[in-house]
Amino acid sequence: MSHTAWRQTTAAELSAESLAALIRNEIPAIRIPDFATAEECAAFSRAVRNSPDLKAYSVATPTYYLGLVMYEYRQGGGRKKDFFDAVPEAVAALQKVYSESFDAPQRFVDMLKPHFPGSITTAHEPGYGDYCPVVVRVTSGGVHLHADFAPFNSPDWATGKVKEQITWNLYTECPPDGGETTVYNAPWTPGPGEDPARGLPDRSVEERDDVQSFTFAPRVGEVVLFNPRNPHKIAPSSGDGDRISIGSFMGTTDEGLIMWA
């Protein structure tokens, strides 16, 4: 991805042009307000809280997820077979949430299709099967600065063959204060001695005057897309209420977009 200045420092509305621009890192984000109703979001969040399948990330800040995430399986050389063995159970847990609320990923794909010329499918690993297409996260404690780009994070997986990468999230619960996401226009390439699987970029981007940044406070029912090769972080939440979202990565291939979590 070329490192050029964003042509605007505000989010765009969803269109074919803005989606292409986001993929090329020409704009900071796309926001889709009112993607889901308050009632749908409340039902979704309630189903997540009641799920017996919530798991904790192996990171210092308490962070929970429902579904499956490659981050937990690509460390130390990777555990590919274990990951794909866990996919059916993870997908079933997500489907149970949808049955008690609504199918957010399908609605998102249906909304995106008119604006993208290729196919939109779940990522597939030859010899293993399909990836888990999405993940639910409870990130009320914040998330440290990191970057996500599969060709660096997981080069030996099928997702490592994508050319560009974006991410989307629907927010079904937001805290009254905090929980903002900040994205820095400094496309990540691992430096000497860095562990690409962990995606930890140089933290100096947070202080540099020559790096553009974009910060958004998510709203209930809103979808936000951005380019996760750009370093990004989530501020801790304060007050009552959790920060609950569902989303995935999407990467470009010769055929279209593939989705994974």
Buried (B, 14 or more C-beta within 10 A) or exposed (E): BEEEEBEBEEBBEBEEEBBBBBBEBBBBBBBBEEBBEEEBBBBBBBBBEEBEBBBEBEBEEEBBBBBBBBBBBBEEEBBBEEBBEBBEEBBEBBEBBBEBBBBBBEBBBEEBBEBBEEEBBBBBBEEBEBBBBBBBBBBBBBBEBBBBBBBBBBEEBBBBBBEBBBBBBBBBBBBEBBBBBBBBBBBBBBEEEBEBBBBBBBEEBBEEEEBBBBBBBBEBBBBBBBBBBBBBBBBBBEEEBBBBBBBBBBBBBEEBBBBBB
